[in-house]
């Protein structure tokens, strides 16, 4: 059973990446354009407008699997900033200060930084090895030792 789960792991990571990226992009679109039940943030206001741009662009890049690790790192950092600078001032714990989404997005994107995009990512189209993003998770063959 675990062998089947291990074979499906890159696809599960891809599904996780797409869902997290899409939800993050939706937050950005809501803040920038006032769609999806959100209120738009005035242009170039700190930090709300810049956070919304990071959410829209970063979420889209992560969902597509394009520049995944860099985009996820920036998105994770922006959510850490949001949690510590905006939410934690109200109370210590996320349930008390309304920072659950910021904390969850922060850790979800940090996980993507370390696991990579999984299968079916646009990063695989531009891989220097010519392989797919699915191959990126496989261990490489060890080079033979060179003695001098």
PyMOL commands that place a pseudoatom at each C-alpha (Angstrom):
pseudoatom trace, name=CA, resn=UNK, resi=1, chain=A, elem=C, hetatm=0, pos=[0.000, 0.000, 0.000]
pseudoatom trace, name=CA, resn=UNK, resi=2, chain=A, elem=C, hetatm=0, pos=[2.797, 2.440, 0.843]
pseudoatom trace, name=CA, resn=UNK, resi=3, chain=A, elem=C, hetatm=0, pos=[4.438, 1.818, -2.512]
pseudoatom trace, name=CA, resn=UNK, resi=4, chain=A, elem=C, hetatm=0, pos=[1.290, 3.056, -4.243]
pseudoatom trace, name=CA, resn=UNK, resi=5, chain=A, elem=C, hetatm=0, pos=[1.176, 6.091, -1.960]
pseudoatom trace, name=CA, resn=UNK, resi=6, chain=A, elem=C, hetatm=0, pos=[4.820, 6.864, -2.690]
pseudoatom trace, name=CA, resn=UNK, resi=7, chain=A, elem=C, hetatm=0, pos=[4.168, 6.696, -6.434]
pseudoatom trace, name=CA, resn=UNK, resi=8, chain=A, elem=C, hetatm=0, pos=[1.270, 9.132, -6.034]
pseudoatom trace, name=CA, resn=UNK, resi=9, chain=A, elem=C, hetatm=0, pos=[3.266, 11.564, -3.881]
pseudoatom trace, name=CA, resn=UNK, resi=10, chain=A, elem=C, hetatm=0, pos=[4.321, 13.936, -6.705]
pseudoatom trace, name=CA, resn=UNK, resi=11, chain=A, elem=C, hetatm=0, pos=[0.700, 14.200, -7.832]
pseudoatom trace, name=CA, resn=UNK, resi=12, chain=A, elem=C, hetatm=0, pos=[-0.542, 14.802, -4.286]
pseudoatom trace, name=CA, resn=UNK, resi=13, chain=A, elem=C, hetatm=0, pos=[2.072, 17.566, -3.939]
pseudoatom trace, name=CA, resn=UNK, resi=14, chain=A, elem=C, hetatm=0, pos=[0.894, 19.030, -7.240]
pseudoatom trace, name=CA, resn=UNK, resi=15, chain=A, elem=C, hetatm=0, pos=[-2.730, 19.035, -6.073]
pseudoatom trace, name=CA, resn=UNK, resi=16, chain=A, elem=C, hetatm=0, pos=[-1.678, 20.677, -2.784]
pseudoatom trace, name=CA, resn=UNK, resi=17, chain=A, elem=C, hetatm=0, pos=[0.359, 23.289, -4.686]
pseudoatom trace, name=CA, resn=UNK, resi=18, chain=A, elem=C, hetatm=0, pos=[-2.481, 24.106, -7.095]
pseudoatom trace, name=CA, resn=UNK, resi=19, chain=A, elem=C, hetatm=0, pos=[-5.126, 24.428, -4.362]
pseudoatom trace, name=CA, resn=UNK, resi=20, chain=A, elem=C, hetatm=0, pos=[-2.950, 26.537, -2.030]
pseudoatom trace, name=CA, resn=UNK, resi=21, chain=A, elem=C, hetatm=0, pos=[-1.789, 28.759, -4.902]
pseudoatom trace, name=CA, resn=UNK, resi=22, chain=A, elem=C, hetatm=0, pos=[-5.323, 29.226, -6.222]
pseudoatom trace, name=CA, resn=UNK, resi=23, chain=A, elem=C, hetatm=0, pos=[-6.733, 30.144, -2.801]
pseudoatom trace, name=CA, resn=UNK, resi=24, chain=A, elem=C, hetatm=0, pos=[-3.867, 32.596, -2.233]
pseudoatom trace, name=CA, resn=UNK, resi=25, chain=A, elem=C, hetatm=0, pos=[-4.420, 34.193, -5.645]
pseudoatom trace, name=CA, resn=UNK, resi=26, chain=A, elem=C, hetatm=0, pos=[-8.133, 34.540, -4.827]
pseudoatom trace, name=CA, resn=UNK, resi=27, chain=A, elem=C, hetatm=0, pos=[-7.227, 36.515, -1.694]
pseudoatom trace, name=CA, resn=UNK, resi=28, chain=A, elem=C, hetatm=0, pos=[-5.066, 38.804, -3.809]
pseudoatom trace, name=CA, resn=UNK, resi=29, chain=A, elem=C, hetatm=0, pos=[-7.760, 39.288, -6.454]
pseudoatom trace, name=CA, resn=UNK, resi=30, chain=A, elem=C, hetatm=0, pos=[-10.324, 40.078, -3.761]
pseudoatom trace, name=CA, resn=UNK, resi=31, chain=A, elem=C, hetatm=0, pos=[-8.054, 42.704, -2.215]
pseudoatom trace, name=CA, resn=UNK, resi=32, chain=A, elem=C, hetatm=0, pos=[-6.909, 44.280, -5.475]
pseudoatom trace, name=CA, resn=UNK, resi=33, chain=A, elem=C, hetatm=0, pos=[-10.140, 44.284, -7.463]
pseudoatom trace, name=CA, resn=UNK, resi=34, chain=A, elem=C, hetatm=0, pos=[-12.894, 43.944, -4.859]
pseudoatom trace, name=CA, resn=UNK, resi=35, chain=A, elem=C, hetatm=0, pos=[-14.150, 40.698, -6.392]
pseudoatom trace, name=CA, resn=UNK, resi=36, chain=A, elem=C, hetatm=0, pos=[-15.168, 37.452, -4.694]
pseudoatom trace, name=CA, resn=UNK, resi=37, chain=A, elem=C, hetatm=0, pos=[-16.754, 39.326, -1.816]
pseudoatom trace, name=CA, resn=UNK, resi=38, chain=A, elem=C, hetatm=0, pos=[-13.631, 41.274, -0.883]
pseudoatom trace, name=CA, resn=UNK, resi=39, chain=A, elem=C, hetatm=0, pos=[-13.070, 44.978, -0.420]
pseudoatom trace, name=CA, resn=UNK, resi=40, chain=A, elem=C, hetatm=0, pos=[-10.430, 46.533, -2.655]
pseudoatom trace, name=CA, resn=UNK, resi=41, chain=A, elem=C, hetatm=0, pos=[-7.389, 48.099, -1.053]
pseudoatom trace, name=CA, resn=UNK, resi=42, chain=A, elem=C, hetatm=0, pos=[-6.339, 51.609, -2.196]
pseudoatom trace, name=CA, resn=UNK, resi=43, chain=A, elem=C, hetatm=0, pos=[-3.421, 51.494, -4.654]
pseudoatom trace, name=CA, resn=UNK, resi=44, chain=A, elem=C, hetatm=0, pos=[0.144, 51.581, -3.352]
pseudoatom trace, name=CA, resn=UNK, resi=45, chain=A, elem=C, hetatm=0, pos=[-0.834, 51.560, 0.333]
pseudoatom trace, name=CA, resn=UNK, resi=46, chain=A, elem=C, hetatm=0, pos=[1.505, 49.803, 2.734]
pseudoatom trace, name=CA, resn=UNK, resi=47, chain=A, elem=C, hetatm=0, pos=[1.262, 46.929, 3.484]
pseudoatom trace, name=CA, resn=UNK, resi=48, chain=A, elem=C, hetatm=0, pos=[-2.181, 45.929, 2.174]
pseudoatom trace, name=CA, resn=UNK, resi=49, chain=A, elem=C, hetatm=0, pos=[-1.809, 46.690, -1.523]
pseudoatom trace, name=CA, resn=UNK, resi=50, chain=A, elem=C, hetatm=0, pos=[1.675, 45.199, -1.758]
pseudoatom trace, name=CA, resn=UNK, resi=51, chain=A, elem=C, hetatm=0, pos=[0.518, 42.095, 0.105]
pseudoatom trace, name=CA, resn=UNK, resi=52, chain=A, elem=C, hetatm=0, pos=[-2.379, 41.752, -2.350]
pseudoatom trace, name=CA, resn=UNK, resi=53, chain=A, elem=C, hetatm=0, pos=[0.012, 41.947, -5.316]
pseudoatom trace, name=CA, resn=UNK, resi=54, chain=A, elem=C, hetatm=0, pos=[2.218, 39.268, -3.733]
pseudoatom trace, name=CA, resn=UNK, resi=55, chain=A, elem=C, hetatm=0, pos=[-0.875, 37.148, -3.130]
pseudoatom trace, name=CA, resn=UNK, resi=56, chain=A, elem=C, hetatm=0, pos=[-2.179, 37.442, -6.682]
pseudoatom trace, name=CA, resn=UNK, resi=57, chain=A, elem=C, hetatm=0, pos=[1.136, 37.040, -8.499]
pseudoatom trace, name=CA, resn=UNK, resi=58, chain=A, elem=C, hetatm=0, pos=[2.694, 34.575, -6.046]
pseudoatom trace, name=CA, resn=UNK, resi=59, chain=A, elem=C, hetatm=0, pos=[-0.437, 32.461, -5.827]
pseudoatom trace, name=CA, resn=UNK, resi=60, chain=A, elem=C, hetatm=0, pos=[-0.736, 32.302, -9.603]
pseudoatom trace, name=CA, resn=UNK, resi=61, chain=A, elem=C, hetatm=0, pos=[2.922, 31.342, -10.035]
pseudoatom trace, name=CA, resn=UNK, resi=62, chain=A, elem=C, hetatm=0, pos=[2.684, 28.644, -7.369]
pseudoatom trace, name=CA, resn=UNK, resi=63, chain=A, elem=C, hetatm=0, pos=[-0.559, 27.256, -8.806]
pseudoatom trace, name=CA, resn=UNK, resi=64, chain=A, elem=C, hetatm=0, pos=[1.006, 27.041, -12.261]
pseudoatom trace, name=CA, resn=UNK, resi=65, chain=A, elem=C, hetatm=0, pos=[4.238, 25.648, -10.875]
pseudoatom trace, name=CA, resn=UNK, resi=66, chain=A, elem=C, hetatm=0, pos=[6.331, 28.410, -12.429]
pseudoatom trace, name=CA, resn=UNK, resi=67, chain=A, elem=C, hetatm=0, pos=[9.238, 29.616, -10.311]
pseudoatom trace, name=CA, resn=UNK, resi=68, chain=A, elem=C, hetatm=0, pos=[7.540, 27.641, -7.589]
pseudoatom trace, name=CA, resn=UNK, resi=69, chain=A, elem=C, hetatm=0, pos=[10.121, 27.624, -4.824]
pseudoatom trace, name=CA, resn=UNK, resi=70, chain=A, elem=C, hetatm=0, pos=[11.008, 31.307, -5.122]
pseudoatom trace, name=CA, resn=UNK, resi=71, chain=A, elem=C, hetatm=0, pos=[7.356, 32.369, -5.344]
pseudoatom trace, name=CA, resn=UNK, resi=72, chain=A, elem=C, hetatm=0, pos=[6.467, 30.142, -2.377]
pseudoatom trace, name=CA, resn=UNK, resi=73, chain=A, elem=C, hetatm=0, pos=[9.357, 31.580, -0.348]
pseudoatom trace, name=CA, resn=UNK, resi=74, chain=A, elem=C, hetatm=0, pos=[8.201, 35.164, -0.980]
pseudoatom trace, name=CA, resn=UNK, resi=75, chain=A, elem=C, hetatm=0, pos=[4.586, 34.219, -0.248]
pseudoatom trace, name=CA, resn=UNK, resi=76, chain=A, elem=C, hetatm=0, pos=[5.586, 32.467, 2.980]
pseudoatom trace, name=CA, resn=UNK, resi=77, chain=A, elem=C, hetatm=0, pos=[7.580, 35.484, 4.099]
pseudoatom trace, name=CA, resn=UNK, resi=78, chain=A, elem=C, hetatm=0, pos=[4.722, 37.849, 3.353]
pseudoatom trace, name=CA, resn=UNK, resi=79, chain=A, elem=C, hetatm=0, pos=[2.366, 35.742, 5.447]
pseudoatom trace, name=CA, resn=UNK, resi=80, chain=A, elem=C, hetatm=0, pos=[4.865, 35.578, 8.301]
pseudoatom trace, name=CA, resn=UNK, resi=81, chain=A, elem=C, hetatm=0, pos=[5.055, 39.367, 8.167]
pseudoatom trace, name=CA, resn=UNK, resi=82, chain=A, elem=C, hetatm=0, pos=[1.261, 39.594, 8.116]
pseudoatom trace, name=CA, resn=UNK, resi=83, chain=A, elem=C, hetatm=0, pos=[0.960, 37.340, 11.131]
pseudoatom trace, name=CA, resn=UNK, resi=84, chain=A, elem=C, hetatm=0, pos=[3.602, 38.979, 13.298]
pseudoatom trace, name=CA, resn=UNK, resi=85, chain=A, elem=C, hetatm=0, pos=[3.000, 42.607, 12.311]
pseudoatom trace, name=CA, resn=UNK, resi=86, chain=A, elem=C, hetatm=0, pos=[-0.780, 42.649, 11.903]
pseudoatom trace, name=CA, resn=UNK, resi=87, chain=A, elem=C, hetatm=0, pos=[-2.376, 39.783, 13.782]
pseudoatom trace, name=CA, resn=UNK, resi=88, chain=A, elem=C, hetatm=0, pos=[-0.122, 39.042, 16.747]
pseudoatom trace, name=CA, resn=UNK, resi=89, chain=A, elem=C, hetatm=0, pos=[-0.539, 42.590, 18.054]
pseudoatom trace, name=CA, resn=UNK, resi=90, chain=A, elem=C, hetatm=0, pos=[-4.130, 41.659, 18.924]
pseudoatom trace, name=CA, resn=UNK, resi=91, chain=A, elem=C, hetatm=0, pos=[-3.409, 38.419, 20.808]
pseudoatom trace, name=CA, resn=UNK, resi=92, chain=A, elem=C, hetatm=0, pos=[-0.852, 35.616, 20.988]
pseudoatom trace, name=CA, resn=UNK, resi=93, chain=A, elem=C, hetatm=0, pos=[-2.711, 32.726, 19.364]
pseudoatom trace, name=CA, resn=UNK, resi=94, chain=A, elem=C, hetatm=0, pos=[-4.141, 32.637, 15.821]
pseudoatom trace, name=CA, resn=UNK, resi=95, chain=A, elem=C, hetatm=0, pos=[-7.646, 31.739, 17.011]
pseudoatom trace, name=CA, resn=UNK, resi=96, chain=A, elem=C, hetatm=0, pos=[-7.645, 34.810, 19.235]
pseudoatom trace, name=CA, resn=UNK, resi=97, chain=A, elem=C, hetatm=0, pos=[-6.171, 37.284, 16.744]
pseudoatom trace, name=CA, resn=UNK, resi=98, chain=A, elem=C, hetatm=0, pos=[-7.763, 36.182, 13.442]
pseudoatom trace, name=CA, resn=UNK, resi=99, chain=A, elem=C, hetatm=0, pos=[-4.447, 35.118, 11.957]
pseudoatom trace, name=CA, resn=UNK, resi=100, chain=A, elem=C, hetatm=0, pos=[-5.309, 31.505, 11.111]
pseudoatom trace, name=CA, resn=UNK, resi=101, chain=A, elem=C, hetatm=0, pos=[-5.172, 32.065, 7.351]
pseudoatom trace, name=CA, resn=UNK, resi=102, chain=A, elem=C, hetatm=0, pos=[-1.847, 33.904, 7.579]
pseudoatom trace, name=CA, resn=UNK, resi=103, chain=A, elem=C, hetatm=0, pos=[-0.308, 31.168, 9.711]
pseudoatom trace, name=CA, resn=UNK, resi=104, chain=A, elem=C, hetatm=0, pos=[-1.633, 28.343, 7.521]
pseudoatom trace, name=CA, resn=UNK, resi=105, chain=A, elem=C, hetatm=0, pos=[-0.535, 30.001, 4.272]
pseudoatom trace, name=CA, resn=UNK, resi=106, chain=A, elem=C, hetatm=0, pos=[2.894, 30.760, 5.760]
pseudoatom trace, name=CA, resn=UNK, resi=107, chain=A, elem=C, hetatm=0, pos=[3.521, 27.128, 6.697]
pseudoatom trace, name=CA, resn=UNK, resi=108, chain=A, elem=C, hetatm=0, pos=[1.906, 25.715, 3.544]
pseudoatom trace, name=CA, resn=UNK, resi=109, chain=A, elem=C, hetatm=0, pos=[4.159, 27.809, 1.321]
pseudoatom trace, name=CA, resn=UNK, resi=110, chain=A, elem=C, hetatm=0, pos=[7.207, 26.958, 3.414]
pseudoatom trace, name=CA, resn=UNK, resi=111, chain=A, elem=C, hetatm=0, pos=[6.390, 23.289, 2.885]
pseudoatom trace, name=CA, resn=UNK, resi=112, chain=A, elem=C, hetatm=0, pos=[6.241, 23.904, -0.879]
pseudoatom trace, name=CA, resn=UNK, resi=113, chain=A, elem=C, hetatm=0, pos=[9.657, 25.599, -0.715]
pseudoatom trace, name=CA, resn=UNK, resi=114, chain=A, elem=C, hetatm=0, pos=[11.173, 22.399, 0.691]
pseudoatom trace, name=CA, resn=UNK, resi=115, chain=A, elem=C, hetatm=0, pos=[9.145, 19.762, -1.196]
pseudoatom trace, name=CA, resn=UNK, resi=116, chain=A, elem=C, hetatm=0, pos=[9.173, 21.427, -4.595]
pseudoatom trace, name=CA, resn=UNK, resi=117, chain=A, elem=C, hetatm=0, pos=[6.298, 21.719, -7.030]
pseudoatom trace, name=CA, resn=UNK, resi=118, chain=A, elem=C, hetatm=0, pos=[5.485, 18.043, -7.498]
pseudoatom trace, name=CA, resn=UNK, resi=119, chain=A, elem=C, hetatm=0, pos=[4.241, 16.737, -10.823]
pseudoatom trace, name=CA, resn=UNK, resi=120, chain=A, elem=C, hetatm=0, pos=[2.645, 18.689, -13.646]
pseudoatom trace, name=CA, resn=UNK, resi=121, chain=A, elem=C, hetatm=0, pos=[4.445, 21.953, -12.927]
pseudoatom trace, name=CA, resn=UNK, resi=122, chain=A, elem=C, hetatm=0, pos=[5.469, 24.494, -15.551]
pseudoatom trace, name=CA, resn=UNK, resi=123, chain=A, elem=C, hetatm=0, pos=[8.951, 24.420, -13.984]
pseudoatom trace, name=CA, resn=UNK, resi=124, chain=A, elem=C, hetatm=0, pos=[9.421, 21.022, -15.626]
pseudoatom trace, name=CA, resn=UNK, resi=125, chain=A, elem=C, hetatm=0, pos=[9.036, 22.555, -19.077]
pseudoatom trace, name=CA, resn=UNK, resi=126, chain=A, elem=C, hetatm=0, pos=[12.101, 24.703, -18.507]
pseudoatom trace, name=CA, resn=UNK, resi=127, chain=A, elem=C, hetatm=0, pos=[14.232, 22.172, -16.664]
pseudoatom trace, name=CA, resn=UNK, resi=128, chain=A, elem=C, hetatm=0, pos=[17.868, 22.168, -17.736]
pseudoatom trace, name=CA, resn=UNK, resi=129, chain=A, elem=C, hetatm=0, pos=[17.909, 18.369, -17.479]
pseudoatom trace, name=CA, resn=UNK, resi=130, chain=A, elem=C, hetatm=0, pos=[15.004, 18.099, -19.894]
pseudoatom trace, name=CA, resn=UNK, resi=131, chain=A, elem=C, hetatm=0, pos=[13.075, 16.008, -17.399]
pseudoatom trace, name=CA, resn=UNK, resi=132, chain=A, elem=C, hetatm=0, pos=[9.686, 16.666, -15.935]
pseudoatom trace, name=CA, resn=UNK, resi=133, chain=A, elem=C, hetatm=0, pos=[8.929, 18.159, -12.549]
pseudoatom trace, name=CA, resn=UNK, resi=134, chain=A, elem=C, hetatm=0, pos=[7.980, 14.602, -11.568]
pseudoatom trace, name=CA, resn=UNK, resi=135, chain=A, elem=C, hetatm=0, pos=[11.611, 13.585, -12.079]
pseudoatom trace, name=CA, resn=UNK, resi=136, chain=A, elem=C, hetatm=0, pos=[12.833, 16.424, -9.856]
pseudoatom trace, name=CA, resn=UNK, resi=137, chain=A, elem=C, hetatm=0, pos=[11.802, 14.513, -6.754]
pseudoatom trace, name=CA, resn=UNK, resi=138, chain=A, elem=C, hetatm=0, pos=[13.797, 11.418, -7.660]
pseudoatom trace, name=CA, resn=UNK, resi=139, chain=A, elem=C, hetatm=0, pos=[17.281, 11.000, -6.263]
pseudoatom trace, name=CA, resn=UNK, resi=140, chain=A, elem=C, hetatm=0, pos=[20.094, 11.501, -8.725]
pseudoatom trace, name=CA, resn=UNK, resi=141, chain=A, elem=C, hetatm=0, pos=[22.734, 8.885, -9.307]
pseudoatom trace, name=CA, resn=UNK, resi=142, chain=A, elem=C, hetatm=0, pos=[25.836, 9.389, -7.252]
pseudoatom trace, name=CA, resn=UNK, resi=143, chain=A, elem=C, hetatm=0, pos=[28.959, 10.419, -9.105]
pseudoatom trace, name=CA, resn=UNK, resi=144, chain=A, elem=C, hetatm=0, pos=[31.953, 8.178, -8.682]
pseudoatom trace, name=CA, resn=UNK, resi=145, chain=A, elem=C, hetatm=0, pos=[34.617, 9.383, -6.316]
pseudoatom trace, name=CA, resn=UNK, resi=146, chain=A, elem=C, hetatm=0, pos=[37.653, 11.020, -7.851]
pseudoatom trace, name=CA, resn=UNK, resi=147, chain=A, elem=C, hetatm=0, pos=[40.998, 10.371, -6.212]
pseudoatom trace, name=CA, resn=UNK, resi=148, chain=A, elem=C, hetatm=0, pos=[43.888, 12.730, -6.637]
for i in range(1, 148): cmd.bond("trace and resi %d" % i, "trace and resi %d" % (i + 1))
show_as sticks, trace
zoom trace
